[in-house]
Amino acid sequence: MNTISWIFGYPVNIVVGNKDESKETLIAEPAFINNESTYKLTNLTRASFEGGLINFAEVNFLKGDVTSVFHSFFDDNGVISTPLGSYKLHPHTLFCASMNVGEGYEGVQKLNKAFKDRFAVLRLTKTASFKELITRKTGLVDVAALEFLEAIQEGLKELHIEGLATDTDTLRGYFKAAKYFLTFGYNQTSRIRAVEAYILNRVEEVEEYCEARAAVREVFNDIKLQDFPVSPDEILFNPDLAN
């Protein structure tokens, strides 16, 4: 988006979607100005009639009936209706929306067809491997550490396919684990702490958490690392593990 902004000479306005957004909060929000109740136009609305590049990230977190508020932006009239009146879309406004797709992203919504029809849709394929992505994002180049993180991801995949422990399917968690290795080194203690803190502990349901730990323990055994510890939760769930 920064490159597009530079090419066109447009200022960039970044908006991030969330599931609690409504038509009203996208366009204008209640405000108290000069002892009067009124509305304050959002940055998104102001950018649309002042001109610039609007980068709406995670747009598929918005519900279908919420994205319909944008329909008038892209119709021939190009008018934005607000509680403070209607505004004409600036001729130098460029609206871009981005989103992640796939079963690994919770909370996303199916896009309103009428909304989608107003865009040219570009599908960007994944070009970097898991290890390359971690290196680019974090600077971690330790081969053993990268292979370890990849093995953990692969070891948890079977649970994800079954719809279990899906919270461990997190790229951000692996990025944080990689940064942890950069700070504290790659060793048995850091392996355990990084995997627990940034991947496993995201799982709230106890049974799924225990299954995820078991999957990680298998990975440790398969690549011949020291044993991954048994947690108190696992012992409560399966007392035989205490032996």
C-alpha positions in Angstrom: 0.0 0.0 0.0 2.9 2.4 0.7 4.2 1.8 -2.8 0.8 2.6 -4.3 0.5 5.7 -2.1 4.0 6.8 -3.3 3.1 6.2 -7.0 -0.1 8.2 -6.8 1.1 10.8 -4.3 -1.9 10.0 -2.0 -1.8 10.1 1.8 -2.5 6.7 3.4 -5.4 6.2 5.8 -5.4 2.8 7.5 -8.6 1.3 8.9 -8.8 -2.2 10.6 -12.0 -4.1 10.7 -13.4 -5.7 13.8 -16.5 -7.8 14.5 -18.0 -5.1 16.8 -18.0 -2.4 14.1 -21.4 -1.1 12.9 -22.5 1.1 10.1 -22.7 4.0 12.5 -19.2 3.6 14.0 -17.6 3.3 10.5 -19.1 6.6 9.3 -19.6 8.9 12.4 -19.5 8.5 16.1 -21.5 10.4 18.8 -19.7 13.3 20.2 -20.2 16.2 22.7 -18.9 19.4 21.2 -19.5 23.0 22.5 -22.0 21.6 25.0 -24.0 20.0 22.3 -24.6 16.4 21.4 -23.5 15.8 17.8 -21.5 13.5 15.7 -17.8 13.4 14.7 -16.9 12.0 11.3 -14.4 9.1 11.3 -11.1 9.3 9.6 -12.4 6.9 7.0 -15.3 9.2 6.1 -13.1 12.3 6.0 -10.5 10.5 3.8 -13.2 9.6 1.4 -14.3 13.2 0.6 -10.9 14.8 1.2 -9.0 12.4 -1.0 -6.3 9.8 -0.4 -5.7 6.0 -0.3 -7.9 4.2 2.2 -6.4 0.8 3.2 -9.2 -1.2 4.9 -7.4 -4.2 6.5 -9.3 -7.3 7.7 -12.4 -6.2 5.9 -14.0 -9.6 6.2 -14.3 -9.2 10.0 -17.2 -6.8 9.2 -20.7 -8.4 8.9 -22.4 -8.4 5.6 -25.0 -5.8 6.6 -22.2 -3.5 7.8 -20.2 -3.5 4.6 -23.4 -2.4 2.8 -22.7 1.1 4.1 -19.9 1.3 1.4 -22.2 0.6 -1.5 -23.0 4.3 -2.1 -19.3 5.1 -2.1 -18.8 3.1 -5.3 -22.1 3.8 -7.1 -22.2 6.3 -9.9 -23.3 9.1 -7.6 -20.3 8.5 -5.2 -22.1 10.0 -2.2 -21.3 9.3 1.5 -24.4 9.7 3.7 -23.7 10.7 7.3 -25.7 12.1 10.3 -24.1 15.4 9.4 -25.2 15.3 5.8 -24.0 13.9 2.5 -20.6 14.3 1.1 -19.3 13.7 -2.4 -16.6 11.1 -2.8 -13.3 12.9 -3.8 -12.2 12.0 -7.4 -8.8 11.1 -6.0 -9.9 8.6 -3.4 -8.6 5.1 -3.8 -10.2 2.4 -1.6 -8.3 -0.9 -1.1 -9.5 -3.7 1.1 -7.5 -6.7 2.3 -8.3 -9.9 4.1 -7.0 -13.3 5.0 -9.1 -16.3 3.9 -9.3 -19.9 4.9 -10.5 -22.0 7.9 -7.6 -21.0 10.1 -9.0 -17.5 10.6 -11.7 -17.3 13.3 -14.2 -14.5 13.4 -14.2 -13.7 9.7 -17.4 -13.2 7.8 -18.5 -14.1 4.3 -18.4 -11.0 2.2 -21.6 -9.4 1.0 -21.9 -10.2 -2.7 -23.0 -6.7 -3.6 -19.9 -5.3 -1.8 -17.5 -7.7 -3.5 -19.0 -6.8 -6.9 -17.8 -3.3 -6.5 -14.1 -4.3 -6.4 -11.4 -5.7 -8.7 -10.4 -8.8 -6.7 -6.7 -9.9 -6.5 -5.8 -13.2 -5.0 -2.2 -13.2 -3.6 -0.8 -16.7 -3.3 1.7 -17.7 -0.5 5.2 -17.5 -2.0 7.4 -18.0 1.1 7.8 -21.2 3.0 7.1 -21.3 6.7 10.8 -21.0 7.6 11.4 -18.3 5.1 8.4 -16.3 6.4 9.7 -16.5 10.0 13.2 -15.4 8.9 11.8 -12.4 7.0 9.6 -11.4 9.9 11.9 -11.9 12.8 15.5 -12.3 11.5 15.9 -15.7 13.0 18.4 -17.7 10.9 19.3 -20.5 13.3 18.6 -23.6 11.2 17.8 -25.9 14.2 15.4 -23.3 15.7 13.6 -22.8 12.4 13.3 -26.6 11.8 12.0 -27.0 15.3 9.3 -24.4 14.8 8.3 -26.0 11.5 8.1 -29.4 13.2 5.9 -28.1 15.9 3.6 -26.5 13.3 3.4 -29.8 11.4 2.9 -31.8 14.5 -0.2 -29.8 15.4 -1.7 -29.9 11.9 -3.6 -33.1 12.5 -5.5 -31.6 15.4 -6.3 -28.5 13.3 -7.7 -30.8 10.5 -10.0 -32.3 13.1 -11.1 -28.9 14.3 -9.2 -29.2 17.6 -6.8 -26.7 19.3 -7.2 -24.3 16.4 -5.9 -21.5 18.5 -2.4 -23.0 18.1 -2.7 -22.3 14.3 -1.1 -18.9 14.8 1.7 -17.3 12.7 2.0 -14.5 15.2 2.6 -17.0 17.9 5.5 -18.6 15.9 6.9 -15.1 15.2 7.0 -14.4 18.9 8.5 -17.7 19.7 11.3 -17.0 17.1 11.9 -13.6 18.7 12.1 -15.3 22.1 14.9 -17.6 20.7 16.7 -14.5 19.4 16.6 -13.0 22.9 17.3 -16.0 25.1 19.0 -18.4 22.7 17.8 -21.8 21.4 18.0 -24.4 24.1 15.7 -26.8 26.0 14.5 -24.2 28.4 13.7 -21.6 25.7 12.0 -24.3 23.5 9.6 -25.2 26.3 8.9 -21.7 27.4 8.4 -20.4 23.8 6.1 -23.2 22.8 4.0 -22.9 26.0 3.7 -19.2 26.1 3.1 -18.3 22.5 1.5 -21.4 21.0 0.0 -23.9 23.5 -1.4 -21.6 26.2 -3.7 -20.0 23.6 -6.0 -23.0 23.9 -8.7 -22.5 26.5 -10.5 -25.8 26.4 -8.6 -28.2 28.8 -9.0 -31.4 26.8 -7.8 -29.8 23.6 -5.0 -28.1 25.5 -3.9 -31.5 26.7 -4.1 -33.1 23.3 -2.0 -30.2 21.9 0.7 -30.8 24.5 0.7 -34.5 23.7 1.2 -33.6 20.0 4.1 -31.3 20.9 5.6 -34.1 23.1 5.6 -36.4 20.1 7.5 -33.8 18.1 10.1 -33.5 20.8 10.5 -37.3 20.8 10.6 -37.6 17.0 13.4 -35.1 16.6 15.2 -36.5 19.6 15.0 -33.6 22.0 14.8 -33.8 25.7 11.3 -34.7 27.0 8.6 -32.1 26.8 7.3 -31.8 30.4 3.9 -33.0 31.6 1.7 -30.2 32.9 -0.6 -30.3 36.0 -3.6 -30.0 33.7 -2.5 -33.1 31.9 -2.1 -35.1 35.1 -5.6 -34.0 36.2 -7.0 -35.0 32.9 -5.0 -38.3 32.8 -3.5 -39.3 36.2 -1.5 -42.1 34.5 0.9 -39.4 33.2 2.1 -38.8 36.8 4.0 -42.1 36.7 
